[in-house]
Amino acid sequence: MKKCLELAKKGIGYVSPNPMVGCVVVFNEQIISEGYHQEYGAAHAEVNAIENVKDKSLLKKSTLYVNLEPCVHFGKTPPCANLIIESEIPKVVIGCRDSFSEVSGKGIEKIQNTGIEVIVGVLEKESRELNKRFFTFYEKKRPYIILKWAESKDGFMAPINQNKPFWMTSSESKKLVHEWRAEEEAIIVGRITAKKDNPSLTVREVAGSNPIRIIIDKNLKLPSDLNLFNSEANTIIFNTIKSEETGTNQFINIDFNYLIENLLEELHKQNIQSVIIEGGSTTLQSFVDANIWDEARIFKVNKTLDDGVKAPTIEGRIISEKWIGGDELEIIINR
């Protein structure tokens, strides 16, 4: 199962809104084939692993391992459960159940009903952790939410009178942030951050797809020549004025009295399974105060600003602390 998880991770940033899945076929305690879901719309992990078996007669004497319950519905591809049954594989070991309503136990039941031995729950915690975005989306009906910011030694995010883009982390940290962007589906910033930093919020330092850019601009005060409105990536602007699409920009009118709830409801409707909130301090703190977040990634920089925009205050369980190019990166999860 560890090998399945290792293979599945190769799909991050490429398979969404599908989950990351890896699969191996074992004969006489030896892996004879492996596969993973490589791209949304392409063959699933089980299909690739079964097709990669050179001697198909061995399938009738083998065990198939997969980190997520095989699908049983027709989507972009045929059901994996059908192929497993047709291949007469006598034993299937599954990491965890699928939360998607079209599957959710049905794949396991269908395979078991043919007499195939099915074991569920091997490395279940690790299997769910790998697809935390997918499970959050279907179980909580919202995207997986990652908060991200950098703060000085004295707890500030930026100078008080910032009038130009400000970046205080190392080049190594900046590259890592671009890697994160390529892994998630969307990035959220507030109006003030969009205006002061004029960010592109694209993937430039690494290979990968640009995430959807999301701006919170209640009264549409931002100038149209900002980088966020260019055609390098799709942009969603949440506001109280209008709903319309112009090129790569989509304006969505929502009730700001329940901003977070309405924003997340709209993102769920658009099948967005994960977001990084990159600023500013007010936007970040509003999600913290509402206790609607899953993970926080905080760069602590060896600099002092003496005064400025205060970094958010947050409580959670620290799961990782490491150094990135002179910056301390602390990762916290919501307990």
N, C-alpha and C positions, 0 to 999 in steps of 0.2 A: 504493500500500500504506500510505503514511503516513496517508492519509485513512481507510482501513479501521481502523487502530489508533486513530485519533482518535474515530471513531464507536463502536468497541467499548468504549472506556473509559466511555461513558455508562451501561453496564450494571453497573458495579461496585456491589455491595451488593444487586442485584436479581435476578441470573440464577443465582447459585450454587444447586445444585452444577454447573450447566452453565458452560462457559467463556464469556468475553467475546468476542464476534465482531462484526466490522463488515464491510460488503460494498459495493462500488460496481460499477456497470456503465458501461463506457467505449465510446463510439462516436466514430470520427474524432478520437481523442485528447481527447475532451471527456466529462466525467462527465455521464451523462444520468439516472442514478438512484442512490440510496444507501439503505442500511438497516442496522439493527443489531438484535441480540437484546436486547429491552427488559426481559423479565421471564421467570422460570422458568415453563415450561409454555406460553409464548406462541410465536408464529412465530419461526423463526430468521432470522438476518441475510440469508441468500441469498434466502429467500422474500420478505422485505420489499423487498429491492432489486429483484428481478425483477417483483414485483407493482406496484412504483412506476413502472415503465417505461410511459410513456403510449402510445407506438407500439410494440406488441409485435413488429412486423415487423423492427425494428432489432436485436432480440436475435440474429438469425441472422448479423449482421455485427459483433457487439460482443465485447468481452473482459470477463469477470467477474473481479474481484479480491476476495479474501477472506483474512483473516489466519490462518485455521485450516482444515485439511482438511474438506471438506463431509461431513456424516454420511451413513451408508449403511444405518442401522438404523431400525426403527420404535420410537420412544420416546413422548414426549408429543406429538410431531408426526411427520409422514411424512419419509422421507429427503430431504435437500436434493440429494443427488447425482442422484436421479431427476428432480427438477424441472429441474435444469441440463440434463440429457440431453433431456428432453421439450421444453425451450425452444430446443433446437438451437443453443446458444451455442458458437461454434467454438473459443474459447480461454479457458482458466481459469488464473489466476495465484494461487498459494497461498503464504501466509507460512511455515507450518510444518505438519508432520504432527501428527495427533492421537494421544496416548498411550493413550486409552481403547481397550480391547481390542476392543470392538464396531466400532470404526472403523479405527484404526491401519493406514493404507495401503490399506484396502479401498475407501474412497471415491475415492482417487486412481486405483486400478486400474480400478474400475468406469467412471469417466468416460473414462479413456484407452482402454479396450476398445471404446468406441463411435467412436473416431477423433478425439475432441476433443483438441486440443493442450493439454497440462498442463505448467506450469512451477512447480516447488516450490523454496522456500528464499529467496524475496525478502523481505528484512528479517527473516530467520529469528530472529536473536538478539533483536530487539525484539519479535517475535511471541511468542516463548517467555517473555520477561520479563513481558509484559503478563499472561499466564496462568500465572505462576509458582506460584500456589496450586494450580491445576488439575493442572499437570504434576508438582509435588511429591507430591500426593495419589496419583496413579496410578503414578508411577515409584518413589517411596520408601515407598509404603504408609503414609503418615502425613500429618497436616496440615502446612501451611506454618506455621512457628513464628516469631513476632515477639516479641522481648523489649522491654519498655518500662519505663523508670524515670527519675526525676529525682534529681539529686545536687547537693549544695552545692559550693562552691569547694574545701572541704577534704575532699570525698569521702564525705559522709554522706547517707543517704536520709531519716532521721528522727531526732528526739531520742531519747536512750537511754531515757528514762522517759516515753514517749508514752502519754497516757491519754485522748486525744481525737483525732478526725480531724485529719490534718496534710496541708496542701497548700502547697508553697512556690513553685510556678511561677506565671506570669502568667495572667490571664484568657484571653488569646489562645492560650496553650499548652493551657489546659484545653479550650477550644472545639475545638482541633485534635485533641486526644485523643478527643473525642466523635465527630468526623468519622471517625477511624480505627476506632472501635468499630462505627460504622454500615457500614464496609467489610468487616469480618471476621465470621466466623461464631460465634466463641466467645471468652470471656475467662477466664483462669485466675488464681486467687489462692490463697494458702495460708491455713491456719487463723488464724495470728497477724494477718495483714493484715485478714482478714475480721472478726476480733474488735475490733481496735484502731481501724480506720477505719470500720467498719460501712458500707461502700460499697453503692450500688445497682447500679453497673456497667451502667447503662442509657444510652441516648442521650437526653439532655435539652437539650443546647445547640444541637443541629442536627436537621434532619429525617432520618428513616431508621429502619430496623428495629433493635430491641434484639438484641444477640447473646445466645447461650446463655451463662449464667454457670456457671462450673465451680469448685468448691471442693475443696481437698484437706484432708480432716478425718479423719485415721486412726481415731480412737476416738469420733467424733461428739460432741465436747465443746462445739461451738458452740450457743448458745441459739437457740431456734426463732423468736424475735422479731426477728432481724436483718433488715435490708433485703433481703439476698440471698435470703431465703426468701419474699418477697412474690410476688404473682401478676403483677408487671409484666413478667416475662420467665421463660423456662424455666431451671431450675437443675439441674445435675448435681453430686452430692456423692460423691466417691470416698472410700471408707472400708473398714474391715476387719470391720464388724459385720453389715451387712445389704444386701440388694438388694430394693428395692421402689419403687413410685411412689405419691406422695401429692400430688394436685393437680398443680401445675406443677413439683414437685420430684421428681427421680429419684435414688435412692440406688443406687450400684453398688459392690459388694464386690469388691475386687481385692487381689492379693498385693503388699504394700508393699515386699517384698524386691527387687522389680524394678519399682519404682513408675513411672518414666518410660516404660519399654517397655510395661508393661501399660496405663497410662493412654492412651498414644497408640494402642495397638491397639484399645482400646474406642472412641476418638474416630473412628478409621478405620471401624470397624463402623457407626458412626452417621452416616457420610457427612459428617463435619465436615472441611472442606478447609483451614481456617485458624484459628489461635488467636493472641491477644495474651496474653502472660504479664505481668501488671501488678504482681506482687509475691507475697510480700515478697522480701527479699534472699536468704534461704535457698533459696526456690523458684527464683528466677532463677539463682542460682549453681549449683544442681544441674543445670540444663539446660546451662549453660556448661561445667561440668566434664565432663559426659557428651558434650560436643560435638554436642548434638542441638538445633540452632537454625539459623535461616536469616538472620535480620536482627535488629539491635538498634537501637532508637531511644532516644537518651539526651538528656535535657534537662540542661544544665549551668547552674545558677542562680547569680547573682551575690550569694550569701549565704554566711555561714559559720555552722556549728553548734558548732564546737570539739570536740564529742563526739557520739556517737550510733551509729546502726546503719550499719555500713559498706556502701557501695554495692558491687555485684559488680565483680569484675575480669574483663576480657574482652579478647581479641585478635581482630582481624579487619581487613578492608580498609575504610577510610573512603571512602564514596562521596558523602557530602553533608555540608556544614556551613553552617548559616544561622541567622539570628536570628529568633526568634518572640517579639514583645512583651517584649524585654529578656532572654530566655533563649536560650542557644545550643543549637541542636538538632543533634546529631551522629548520622548514620545509618551504621551499620557492617553489612557483610555477612560471612558466614562464608566464608572463603577455601577 
